[in-house]
Amino acid sequence: MQQYDEWAPVYDQMMQEPIYKLIRPFSKLFHATVSKLFPEMEKRAFKVLDVAAGTGLLGLELNKLGYSNIDALDISREMMNHARSKNVYKKFMYTAMTDQRTADIKTGEYDALTCSGAVGSAHVRPSAFDEMIRIFKPGGVLCFNISLVEDSKYEEKRKELEDAGKWKLACKEKVPFLEDDKLEETHLYIYVRYQ
C-alpha cells in the first residue's frame, strides 16, 4: 500500500503509451465482448466494478466508450485520490481483493468486473476469484489479464471454477502489456458467470 501511495503522483506519467500498452486493447476487448453478449444493453446502465482501479486509467477508457456506471476498488488511498479527479467513478472502496468477503458489496451487485494489471501473486491471487465471482451477477462478465510469466499459477483455479460450473471462458487473447527494452505480453481473459 505504501509503495502505491508513493507511486501515485507519477503513476499516470509513467504508465502511458508507448510504455504501458494494456489499457486500450483491454477496454476494446471488454467492450466487444459485452456488446456481443448483451446486444440490447444500455452502456450507461451497465454496472462495472474496476478492481485494483489505481489512478483510474482503465475507468477513463471505459468511460470514453460510454460506460458511466463504474465503481472503483483499490487498497491505495493516494491512487484513488488521483482516480477521483478523473470523474469517472461513482463509488470508491478502499480494500484489497482477496478470498475474504468484501462487506460493502452485495452478491451479484455488478454486471461486470474488470481488473487490469493486478492479477498476479503480489496482488490479486487465485483464491480471490471466488469472491470476484460472488460479486458479479449470473450472466455477467469478469475481464482480467495475467502476465505470461504468472499465467500457469492461475490455471488450476481457473479450471476448478470452470469444472464446477461457476464460469465459462468467453475470450482469451494475447495482448501487449509493457514495452521497455522489449515488448512484454499478457493474456487477457473474459469469463461469463454461470451460477
N, CA and C of each residue as an Amber inpcrd file, in Angstrom:
protein
   585
   0.8250000  -1.1970000   0.0000000   0.0000000   0.0000000   0.0000000
   0.8670000   1.2570000   0.0000000   1.8920000   1.2460000   0.8470000
   2.7750000   2.4100000   0.9330000   3.4820000   2.6690000  -0.4010000
   3.9140000   1.6060000  -1.0530000   4.5920000   1.7510000  -2.3360000
   3.6820000   2.4100000  -3.3720000   2.4220000   1.9710000  -3.4220000
   1.4800000   2.5610000  -4.3790000   1.0930000   3.9830000  -3.9870000
   0.9780000   4.2540000  -2.6960000   0.7180000   5.6310000  -2.2520000
   1.8320000   6.5620000  -2.7290000   3.0700000   6.0960000  -2.6210000
   4.2190000   6.9130000  -3.0450000   4.2860000   7.0460000  -4.5650000
   3.8630000   6.0090000  -5.2560000   3.9100000   5.9750000  -6.7140000
   2.8050000   6.8150000  -7.3500000   1.7240000   7.0460000  -6.6310000
   0.5200000   7.6720000  -7.1830000   0.7510000   8.9920000  -7.9300000
   1.5460000   9.9420000  -7.3960000   1.6810000  11.2260000  -8.0950000
   2.3030000  11.1340000  -9.4960000   3.1100000  10.1110000  -9.7470000
   3.7820000   9.9950000 -11.0520000   3.2770000   8.8040000 -11.8750000
   2.3160000   8.0680000 -11.3250000   1.8640000   6.8250000 -11.9670000
   1.3480000   7.0610000 -13.3900000   0.4750000   8.0330000 -13.5680000
  -0.1000000   8.2670000 -14.8950000   0.9580000   8.6230000 -15.9220000
   1.9420000   9.4280000 -15.5220000   3.0210000   9.7990000 -16.4420000
   3.8460000   8.5810000 -16.8360000   4.1250000   7.7250000 -15.8630000
   4.9500000   6.5540000 -16.1290000   4.2110000   5.4930000 -16.9370000
   2.9150000   5.3880000 -16.7440000   2.1370000   4.3090000 -17.3530000
   1.3140000   4.7910000 -18.5530000   1.9640000   5.5090000 -19.4410000
   1.3090000   5.9460000 -20.6640000   1.9240000   5.2170000 -21.8470000
   1.1900000   5.1990000 -22.9530000   1.7830000   4.6810000 -24.1770000
   2.9360000   5.6080000 -24.5650000   4.0270000   5.1290000 -25.1460000
   4.1910000   3.7820000 -25.6740000   4.6750000   2.7410000 -24.6540000
   4.9210000   3.1220000 -23.3960000   5.4180000   2.1510000 -22.4220000
   4.3200000   1.1850000 -21.9880000   3.2090000   1.7270000 -21.5040000
   2.1130000   0.8970000 -20.9960000   1.0780000   0.7310000 -22.0990000
   0.9460000  -0.4750000 -22.6130000   0.1420000  -0.7030000 -23.8030000
  -1.1610000  -1.4540000 -23.5430000  -1.4570000  -1.7630000 -22.3150000
  -2.5640000  -2.6680000 -21.9930000  -3.9530000  -2.0410000 -22.0720000
  -4.1130000  -0.8220000 -21.6310000  -5.4450000  -0.2540000 -21.3710000
  -6.3570000  -0.2280000 -22.5980000  -5.8650000   0.2080000 -23.7410000
  -6.7390000   0.2900000 -24.9210000  -7.1950000  -1.0750000 -25.4220000
  -6.2800000  -2.0570000 -25.6210000  -6.7840000  -3.3680000 -26.0480000
  -7.6800000  -4.0240000 -25.0030000  -7.3980000  -3.8050000 -23.7280000
  -8.2270000  -4.3470000 -22.6450000  -9.6440000  -3.7960000 -22.7670000
  -9.7610000  -2.4680000 -22.8430000 -11.0900000  -1.8430000 -22.8830000
 -11.8330000  -2.1970000 -24.1660000 -11.1240000  -2.3190000 -25.2850000
 -11.7820000  -2.6570000 -26.5560000 -12.3030000  -4.0940000 -26.5440000
 -11.5130000  -5.0270000 -26.0250000 -11.9730000  -6.4200000 -25.9540000
 -13.1230000  -6.5680000 -24.9640000 -13.0420000  -5.8650000 -23.8530000
 -14.1460000  -5.8700000 -22.8840000 -15.4220000  -5.3720000 -23.5650000
 -15.3210000  -4.2400000 -24.2280000 -16.4960000  -3.6410000 -24.8800000
 -17.0530000  -4.5450000 -25.9760000 -16.1700000  -5.1260000 -26.7950000
 -16.6200000  -6.0040000 -27.8830000 -17.3590000  -7.2240000 -27.3280000
 -16.8320000  -7.8000000 -26.2430000 -17.4600000  -8.9830000 -25.6450000
 -18.7930000  -8.6290000 -24.9970000 -18.8250000  -7.5340000 -24.2620000
 -20.0670000  -7.0940000 -23.6150000 -21.1310000  -6.7810000 -24.6700000
 -20.7360000  -6.1270000 -25.7470000 -21.6860000  -5.7780000 -26.8090000
 -22.2530000  -7.0250000 -27.4780000 -21.4190000  -8.0520000 -27.6200000
 -21.8660000  -9.3070000 -28.2260000 -22.8080000 -10.0710000 -27.2880000
 -22.4510000 -10.1190000 -26.0060000 -23.2570000 -10.8580000 -25.0370000
 -24.5570000 -10.1440000 -24.6680000 -24.5010000  -8.8110000 -24.6870000
 -25.6660000  -8.0020000 -24.2880000 -25.9910000  -6.9850000 -25.3800000
 -26.4850000  -7.4410000 -26.5470000 -26.7110000  -6.5150000 -27.6640000
 -27.7270000  -5.4130000 -27.3630000 -28.6500000  -5.6550000 -26.4380000
 -29.6750000  -4.6560000 -26.1050000 -29.2610000  -3.7700000 -24.9290000
 -28.0740000  -4.0310000 -24.3890000 -27.6300000  -3.3610000 -23.1660000
 -27.3730000  -1.8640000 -23.4010000 -27.8320000  -1.0810000 -22.4350000
 -27.5260000   0.3480000 -22.4450000 -26.2720000   0.5470000 -21.5970000
 -25.2080000   1.0010000 -22.2180000 -23.9090000   1.0880000 -21.5350000
 -23.9600000   1.9360000 -20.2660000 -24.7650000   2.9730000 -20.2810000
 -24.8370000   3.8470000 -19.1040000 -25.4040000   3.1410000 -17.8870000
 -26.2170000   2.1120000 -18.1160000 -26.8360000   1.3880000 -17.0050000
 -26.0150000   0.1720000 -16.5770000 -25.0700000  -0.2570000 -17.3910000
 -24.2750000  -1.4490000 -17.1340000 -23.3230000  -1.1640000 -15.9740000
 -23.4890000  -1.8760000 -14.8630000 -22.7520000  -1.5690000 -13.6360000
 -21.4430000  -2.3550000 -13.5760000 -20.3320000  -1.6300000 -13.5190000
 -18.9940000  -2.2160000 -13.5730000 -18.2290000  -1.8870000 -12.2930000
 -17.5140000  -2.8900000 -11.7610000 -16.5750000  -2.6570000 -10.6620000
 -15.1720000  -2.8060000 -11.2170000 -14.3910000  -1.7460000 -11.1160000
 -12.9910000  -1.7570000 -11.5490000 -12.1430000  -2.1290000 -10.3370000
 -11.6950000  -3.3880000 -10.2970000 -10.9020000  -3.9190000  -9.1850000
  -9.4470000  -3.5170000  -9.3660000  -8.8080000  -3.0790000  -8.2710000
  -7.4330000  -2.5540000  -8.3270000  -7.3900000  -1.4120000  -9.3400000
  -8.3020000  -0.4820000  -9.1610000  -8.5180000   0.6020000 -10.1260000
  -7.3450000   1.5560000 -10.2400000  -6.5100000   1.6120000  -9.2200000
  -5.3490000   2.5060000  -9.2750000  -5.7620000   3.9520000  -9.4710000
  -5.1270000   4.6180000 -10.4250000  -5.4250000   6.0230000 -10.6920000
  -6.5670000   6.2020000 -11.6880000  -7.1970000   5.0990000 -12.0790000
  -8.3800000   5.1990000 -12.9260000  -8.1380000   5.1900000 -14.4220000
  -6.9820000   4.6870000 -14.8530000  -6.6890000   4.6840000 -16.2920000
  -7.6790000   3.8370000 -17.0820000  -8.0220000   2.6570000 -16.5640000
  -8.9930000   1.8160000 -17.2630000 -10.3840000   2.4350000 -17.1880000
 -10.7630000   2.9330000 -16.0290000 -12.0660000   3.5770000 -15.8890000
 -12.2520000   4.7010000 -16.8880000 -11.2060000   5.4570000 -17.1170000
 -11.2460000   6.5660000 -18.0760000 -11.5100000   6.0490000 -19.4880000
 -10.8270000   4.9690000 -19.8740000 -11.0330000   4.3860000 -21.2110000
 -12.4380000   3.8140000 -21.3520000 -12.9160000   3.1390000 -20.3070000
 -14.2720000   2.5950000 -20.3660000 -15.3060000   3.7180000 -20.4660000
 -15.0540000   4.8060000 -19.7590000 -15.9460000   5.9580000 -19.8090000
 -15.9970000   6.5510000 -21.2220000 -14.8580000   6.5830000 -21.9010000
 -14.8160000   7.0740000 -23.2910000 -15.6700000   6.2070000 -24.2130000
 -15.8150000   4.9300000 -23.8440000 -16.6200000   4.0030000 -24.6430000
 -18.1070000   4.0480000 -24.2540000 -18.4520000   4.9000000 -23.2990000
 -19.8540000   5.0930000 -22.9350000 -20.2800000   4.4810000 -21.6150000
 -19.3630000   3.8040000 -20.9010000 -19.7040000   3.2190000 -19.6020000
 -19.5730000   4.3080000 -18.5360000 -20.6720000   4.5770000 -17.8510000
 -20.6410000   5.6600000 -16.8610000 -21.1170000   5.2130000 -15.4830000
 -21.4390000   3.9410000 -15.3280000 -21.8800000   3.4090000 -14.0400000
 -20.7710000   2.5080000 -13.4810000 -19.6440000   3.1230000 -13.1310000
 -18.4430000   2.3900000 -12.7250000 -18.0670000   2.7550000 -11.2900000
 -17.7930000   1.7310000 -10.4850000 -17.2510000   1.9200000  -9.1360000
 -15.7960000   1.4720000  -9.1260000 -15.0430000   1.9630000  -8.1460000
 -13.6170000   1.6510000  -8.0450000 -13.2930000   0.9870000  -6.7190000
 -12.3980000   0.0130000  -6.7630000 -11.9060000  -0.6630000  -5.5710000
 -10.3850000  -0.7150000  -5.6560000  -9.7220000  -0.2670000  -4.6070000
  -8.2560000  -0.3010000  -4.5700000  -7.8020000  -0.1630000  -3.1210000
  -6.6200000  -0.6630000  -2.8350000  -6.0830000  -0.6160000  -1.4760000
  -5.3950000   0.7210000  -1.1670000  -4.9960000   1.4460000  -2.2130000
  -4.2260000   2.6830000  -2.0240000  -5.1110000   3.9270000  -2.0930000
  -5.1740000   4.6550000  -1.0000000  -5.9660000   5.8940000  -0.9730000
  -5.3940000   6.9570000  -1.9110000  -4.0810000   7.0320000  -1.9940000
  -3.4620000   8.0450000  -2.8630000  -3.7530000   7.7600000  -4.3310000
  -3.6910000   6.4900000  -4.7210000  -4.0340000   6.1440000  -6.1090000
  -5.4910000   6.5170000  -6.3800000  -6.3510000   6.2230000  -5.4220000
  -7.7760000   6.5220000  -5.5970000  -8.0460000   8.0310000  -5.5980000
  -7.2400000   8.7940000  -4.8780000  -7.3850000  10.2510000  -4.9350000
  -7.1560000  10.7560000  -6.3560000  -6.1780000  10.1690000  -7.0270000
  -5.9150000  10.5450000  -8.4260000  -7.0390000  10.0400000  -9.3310000
  -7.5700000   8.8650000  -9.0410000  -8.7010000   8.3330000  -9.8150000
  -9.9240000   9.2440000  -9.6560000 -10.1400000   9.7390000  -8.4440000
 -11.2930000  10.6090000  -8.1650000 -11.2890000  11.8450000  -9.0690000
 -10.1070000  12.3620000  -9.3450000 -10.0030000  13.5800000 -10.1620000
 -10.4040000  13.3510000 -11.6220000 -10.4960000  12.0970000 -12.0470000
 -10.8770000  11.8030000 -13.4380000 -12.3990000  11.8270000 -13.6270000
 -13.1460000  11.8430000 -12.5290000 -14.6090000  11.9580000 -12.5830000
 -15.2810000  10.8600000 -13.4120000 -14.8130000   9.6060000 -13.2470000
 -15.4350000   8.5000000 -13.9820000 -16.0470000   7.4540000 -13.0510000
 -15.7430000   7.5270000 -11.7650000 -16.2510000   6.5370000 -10.8140000
 -17.3390000   7.1380000  -9.9360000 -18.3350000   6.3140000  -9.5990000
 -19.4170000   6.7610000  -8.7220000 -19.0880000   6.5110000  -7.2550000
 -18.4580000   5.3850000  -6.9700000 -18.2030000   4.9680000  -5.5880000
 -16.7590000   4.4850000  -5.4780000 -16.1570000   4.7240000  -4.3060000
 -14.7700000   4.3160000  -4.0550000 -14.7250000   3.4190000  -2.8240000
 -14.1060000   2.2480000  -2.9840000 -13.9460000   1.3130000  -1.8740000
 -12.4640000   1.0590000  -1.6510000 -12.0160000   1.2910000  -0.4250000
 -10.6000000   1.1770000  -0.0790000 -10.3320000  -0.1710000   0.5810000
 -10.0350000  -1.1670000  -0.2410000  -9.7570000  -2.5070000   0.2660000
  -9.0320000  -3.3030000  -0.8070000  -8.4780000  -4.4260000  -0.4040000
  -7.8380000  -5.3380000  -1.3570000  -8.8470000  -6.3780000  -1.8140000
  -8.6410000  -6.9230000  -3.0000000  -9.4700000  -8.0340000  -3.4770000
  -8.7660000  -9.3240000  -3.0620000  -9.4000000 -10.0540000  -2.1380000
  -8.8360000 -11.2950000  -1.6140000  -9.9200000 -12.3680000  -1.6260000
  -9.6680000 -13.4590000  -0.9060000 -10.6830000 -14.5070000  -0.7830000
 -11.7030000 -14.1850000   0.3090000 -11.5180000 -13.0710000   1.0050000
 -12.4490000 -12.6510000   2.0600000 -13.6080000 -11.8610000   1.4540000
 -14.7710000 -12.0110000   2.0670000 -15.9550000 -11.2980000   1.5830000
 -15.7540000  -9.7860000   1.7210000 -16.0690000  -9.0640000   0.6580000
 -15.9870000  -7.6030000   0.6660000 -17.3160000  -7.0850000   1.2090000
 -17.2770000  -6.5710000   2.4320000 -18.5070000  -6.2470000   3.1740000
 -19.4090000  -5.2410000   2.4630000 -18.8310000  -4.2950000   1.7470000
 -19.6260000  -3.2410000   1.1200000 -20.2980000  -3.6600000  -0.1770000
 -20.0750000  -4.9150000  -0.6230000 -20.5840000  -5.3320000  -1.9250000
 -21.5500000  -6.5040000  -1.7780000 -22.7680000  -6.3190000  -2.3120000
 -23.7780000  -7.3780000  -2.2690000 -23.4640000  -8.4600000  -3.2970000
 -23.9540000  -9.6510000  -3.0530000 -23.8180000 -10.7460000  -4.0030000
 -24.5420000 -10.3840000  -5.2930000 -23.8500000 -10.5400000  -6.4110000
 -24.4380000 -10.2410000  -7.7130000 -24.7410000  -8.7820000  -7.9510000
 -24.0350000  -7.9000000  -7.2760000 -24.3260000  -6.4660000  -7.3890000
 -23.9300000  -5.8820000  -8.7470000 -22.9050000  -6.4460000  -9.3720000
 -22.3600000  -5.8540000 -10.5950000 -22.6570000  -6.6960000 -11.8320000
 -22.7740000  -6.0160000 -12.9610000 -22.8990000  -6.6950000 -14.2500000
 -21.5370000  -7.2000000 -14.7180000 -20.4880000  -6.5090000 -14.3210000
 -19.1440000  -6.8860000 -14.7670000 -18.0980000  -6.4180000 -13.7750000
 -16.9900000  -7.1630000 -13.7520000 -15.7920000  -6.7560000 -13.0150000
 -14.6540000  -6.6550000 -14.0090000 -13.8060000  -5.6530000 -13.8220000
 -12.5780000  -5.5370000 -14.6020000 -11.4100000  -5.4990000 -13.6280000
 -10.2720000  -6.0010000 -14.0540000  -9.0700000  -5.9710000 -13.2250000
  -7.8680000  -5.9690000 -14.1530000  -7.3260000  -4.7950000 -14.4130000
  -6.2180000  -4.6800000 -15.3650000  -4.8920000  -4.5110000 -14.6310000
  -3.9550000  -5.3710000 -14.9650000  -2.5940000  -5.2480000 -14.4510000
  -2.3960000  -5.6540000 -13.0050000  -3.3960000  -6.2700000 -12.3550000
  -3.2510000  -6.5720000 -10.9250000  -3.3770000  -8.0450000 -10.5700000
  -3.8230000  -8.8880000 -11.5120000  -3.9020000 -10.3160000 -11.2130000
  -2.4830000 -10.8710000 -11.2930000  -1.9590000 -11.2080000 -10.1410000
  -0.5910000 -11.7000000 -10.0140000  -0.3340000 -12.0330000  -8.5620000
   0.6910000 -12.8100000  -8.2980000   0.9210000 -13.3210000  -6.9390000
   1.1830000 -12.2280000  -5.9110000   1.6140000 -11.0450000  -6.3320000
   1.8610000  -9.9560000  -5.3890000   0.6110000  -9.1150000  -5.1250000
  -0.4570000  -9.3420000  -5.9070000  -1.6520000  -8.5110000  -5.7780000
  -2.9160000  -9.3640000  -5.6240000  -3.5630000  -9.6810000  -6.7410000
  -4.8000000 -10.4630000  -6.7110000  -4.4400000 -11.9240000  -6.9850000
  -4.5720000 -12.7560000  -5.9610000  -4.1620000 -14.1650000  -6.0540000
  -5.3040000 -15.0390000  -6.5670000  -5.0140000 -16.2890000  -6.9630000
  -6.0640000 -17.1710000  -7.4950000  -7.2590000 -17.3320000  -6.5620000
  -7.0290000 -17.3800000  -5.2620000  -8.1270000 -17.5800000  -4.3070000
  -9.1500000 -16.4450000  -4.3460000  -8.7700000 -15.2810000  -4.8710000
  -9.6870000 -14.1320000  -4.9420000 -10.7740000 -14.3270000  -5.9880000
 -10.5820000 -15.2500000  -6.9230000 -11.5820000 -15.4590000  -7.9680000
 -12.9450000 -15.8440000  -7.3920000 -12.9690000 -16.5980000  -6.2910000
 -14.2530000 -16.9780000  -5.6840000 -15.0460000 -15.7500000  -5.2530000
 -14.3680000 -14.8090000  -4.6230000 -15.0420000 -13.5800000  -4.1870000
 -15.4350000 -12.7300000  -5.3920000 -14.5960000 -12.6930000  -6.4010000
 -14.9190000 -11.9210000  -7.6010000 -16.1750000 -12.4760000  -8.2610000
 -16.2760000 -13.8020000  -8.3370000 -17.4650000 -14.4240000  -8.9280000
 -18.7150000 -14.0870000  -8.1120000 -18.6020000 -14.0580000  -6.7940000
 -19.7480000 -13.7130000  -5.9500000 -20.2850000 -12.3240000  -6.2740000
 -19.4030000 -11.4230000  -6.5980000 -19.7430000 -10.0090000  -6.7560000
 -20.5150000  -9.7070000  -8.0370000 -20.2200000 -10.4360000  -9.1300000
 -20.9510000 -10.1040000 -10.3520000 -22.0380000 -11.1420000 -10.6200000
 -23.1000000 -10.6940000 -11.2650000 -24.3180000 -11.4930000 -11.3810000
 -24.1950000 -12.6130000 -12.4140000 -24.9800000 -13.6720000 -12.2720000
 -25.0050000 -14.7210000 -13.2880000 -25.3050000 -14.1260000 -14.6620000
 -24.5230000 -14.5320000 -15.6500000 -24.6370000 -13.9660000 -16.9960000
 -23.7160000 -12.7920000 -17.1990000 -23.1690000 -12.2480000 -16.1050000
 -22.2450000 -11.1240000 -16.1920000 -20.8380000 -11.5860000 -16.5460000
 -19.9210000 -10.6150000 -16.6480000 -18.5740000 -10.9350000 -17.1120000
 -17.4920000 -10.4400000 -16.1490000 -16.3810000 -11.1850000 -16.1600000
 -15.1680000 -10.8110000 -15.4300000 -14.0500000 -10.7260000 -16.4550000
 -13.4180000  -9.5790000 -16.5380000 -12.3430000  -9.3430000 -17.5050000
 -11.0670000  -9.0010000 -16.7430000 -10.0000000  -9.7790000 -16.9690000
  -8.7320000  -9.5450000 -16.2820000  -7.5900000 -10.0110000 -17.1660000
  -6.3960000  -9.5860000 -16.8230000  -5.2170000 -10.0580000 -17.5510000
  -4.2090000 -10.6350000 -16.5720000  -3.3980000 -11.5620000 -17.0800000
  -2.3330000 -12.1900000 -16.2900000  -1.0790000 -12.2120000 -17.1530000
   0.0380000 -11.8220000 -16.5750000   1.2930000 -11.8650000 -17.3350000
   1.5910000 -13.3010000 -17.7360000   2.2660000 -13.4650000 -18.8540000
   2.5890000 -14.8020000 -19.3400000   3.4390000 -15.5630000 -18.3340000
   4.2410000 -14.8600000 -17.5540000   5.0940000 -15.4790000 -16.5370000
   4.2560000 -16.0830000 -15.4070000   3.1780000 -15.4080000 -15.0350000
   2.3470000 -15.8360000 -13.9030000   1.1630000 -16.7170000 -14.3110000
   0.8570000 -16.7870000 -15.5920000  -0.3680000 -17.4250000 -16.0620000
  -0.5550000 -18.8490000 -15.5450000   0.5000000 -19.6440000 -15.5500000
   0.3760000 -21.0500000 -15.1410000  -0.0240000 -21.1960000 -13.6680000
   0.2920000 -20.1990000 -12.8330000  -0.0570000 -20.2450000 -11.4090000
  -1.5690000 -20.1490000 -11.1840000  -2.2810000 -19.6670000 -12.1930000
  -3.7330000 -19.4680000 -12.0900000  -4.5260000 -20.5390000 -12.8360000
  -3.8270000 -21.3850000 -13.5780000  -4.5000000 -22.3680000 -14.4270000
  -5.3720000 -23.3260000 -13.6260000  -4.8560000 -23.8400000 -12.5140000
  -5.6040000 -24.8080000 -11.7070000  -6.9020000 -24.2070000 -11.1710000
  -6.8380000 -22.9700000 -10.6760000  -8.0380000 -22.3140000 -10.1250000
  -9.0430000 -22.0120000 -11.2290000  -8.5740000 -21.5600000 -12.3840000
  -9.4830000 -21.2800000 -13.4960000 -10.2310000 -22.5520000 -13.9040000
  -9.4890000 -23.6580000 -13.9980000 -10.0930000 -24.9330000 -14.3900000
 -11.0600000 -25.4360000 -13.3150000 -10.6870000 -25.2890000 -12.0490000
 -11.5550000 -25.7080000 -10.9430000 -12.9100000 -25.0100000 -11.0230000
 -12.8920000 -23.7180000 -11.2670000 -14.1310000 -22.9460000 -11.3400000
 -14.9380000 -23.2830000 -12.5920000 -14.2490000 -23.5790000 -13.6770000
 -14.9570000 -23.9740000 -14.8990000 -15.5880000 -25.3550000 -14.7180000
 -14.8320000 -26.2890000 -14.1390000 -15.3540000 -27.6450000 -13.9030000
 -16.5440000 -27.6410000 -12.9380000 -16.5370000 -26.6870000 -12.0030000
 -17.6300000 -26.5720000 -11.0340000 -18.8460000 -25.8350000 -11.6110000
 -18.7390000 -25.3900000 -12.8610000 -19.8510000 -24.6860000 -13.4960000
 -20.0450000 -23.2650000 -13.0080000 -18.9970000 -22.6860000 -12.4210000
 -19.0880000 -21.3090000 -11.9100000 -18.9500000 -20.2810000 -13.0290000
 -18.0830000 -20.5620000 -13.9940000 -17.8770000 -19.6300000 -15.0970000
 -17.4650000 -20.3820000 -16.3430000 -17.5480000 -19.6690000 -17.4820000
 -17.1200000 -20.2290000 -18.7670000 -16.3100000 -19.1760000 -19.4990000
 -15.2370000 -19.6310000 -20.1340000 -14.3650000 -18.7220000 -20.8680000
 -15.0700000 -18.1940000 -22.1140000 -15.1360000 -16.8760000 -22.2420000
 -15.7430000 -16.2430000 -23.4120000 -14.6890000 -15.7120000 -24.3670000
 -13.5120000 -15.3740000 -23.8410000 -12.4750000 -14.7650000 -24.6670000
 -11.1190000 -14.9340000 -23.9990000 -10.1090000 -15.2910000 -24.7920000
  -8.7230000 -15.2960000 -24.3240000  -7.8740000 -14.7630000 -25.4640000
  -7.1620000 -13.6830000 -25.2030000  -6.3310000 -13.0430000 -26.2220000
  -4.9710000 -12.7030000 -25.6350000  -3.9650000 -12.8010000 -26.4620000
  -2.6460000 -12.3050000 -26.0600000  -2.5720000 -10.8470000 -26.4960000
  -2.3060000  -9.9560000 -25.5520000  -2.2660000  -8.5180000 -25.8500000
  -0.9680000  -7.9140000 -25.3080000  -0.5520000  -6.7930000 -25.8610000
   0.6610000  -6.1300000 -25.3410000   0.4210000  -5.5880000 -23.9430000
   1.4730000  -5.5580000 -23.1440000   1.3720000  -5.1040000 -21.7590000
   2.3000000  -3.9150000 -21.5260000   3.5820000  -4.1800000 -21.4480000
   4.5810000  -3.1300000 -21.2310000   5.6580000  -3.2180000 -22.3060000
   6.2190000  -2.0800000 -22.6520000   7.3440000  -2.0950000 -23.5780000
   8.4220000  -1.1660000 -23.0350000   9.4710000  -1.7690000 -22.5410000
  10.6250000  -1.0090000 -22.0610000  11.7690000  -1.3140000 -23.0050000
  12.6080000  -2.2740000 -22.6460000  13.6500000  -2.7110000 -23.5780000
  13.0560000  -3.6220000 -24.6460000  12.0610000  -4.4240000 -24.2480000
  11.3900000  -5.3120000 -25.1980000   9.9130000  -5.4060000 -24.8220000
   9.1150000  -5.8230000 -25.7870000   7.6810000  -5.9090000 -25.5540000
   7.3560000  -7.0830000 -24.6360000   6.5820000  -6.8050000 -23.5930000
   6.0750000  -7.8550000 -22.7110000   4.5920000  -8.0160000 -23.0230000
   4.1570000  -9.2720000 -23.1290000   2.7530000  -9.5300000 -23.4350000
   2.0430000 -10.1410000 -22.2320000   0.7330000 -10.1570000 -22.3220000
  -0.0970000 -10.6750000 -21.2490000  -1.3000000 -11.3860000 -21.8540000
  -1.8720000 -12.3280000 -21.1350000  -3.1160000 -12.9470000 -21.5760000
  -4.2820000 -12.1840000 -20.9760000  -5.2220000 -11.8200000 -21.8100000
  -6.4400000 -11.1790000 -21.3410000  -7.5590000 -12.2110000 -21.3970000
  -8.2520000 -12.3870000 -20.2730000  -9.3360000 -13.3640000 -20.1470000
 -10.6510000 -12.6520000 -19.8990000 -11.7030000 -13.1800000 -20.5080000
 -13.0500000 -12.7360000 -20.1730000 -13.8830000 -13.9910000 -19.8930000
 -14.4270000 -14.0600000 -18.6870000 -15.2690000 -15.1790000 -18.2760000
 -16.6970000 -14.7140000 -18.0560000 -17.6400000 -15.5920000 -18.3660000
 -19.0610000 -15.3480000 -18.0950000 -19.4420000 -16.1920000 -16.8890000
 -20.1370000 -15.5890000 -15.9350000 -20.5650000 -16.3300000 -14.7400000
 -21.8090000 -17.1550000 -15.0560000 -21.8000000 -18.4130000 -14.5980000
 -22.9350000 -19.3030000 -14.7720000 -23.8670000 -19.3170000 -13.5730000
 -23.3300000 -19.5370000 -12.3720000 -24.1770000 -19.6900000 -11.1840000
 -24.1110000 -18.4530000 -10.3120000
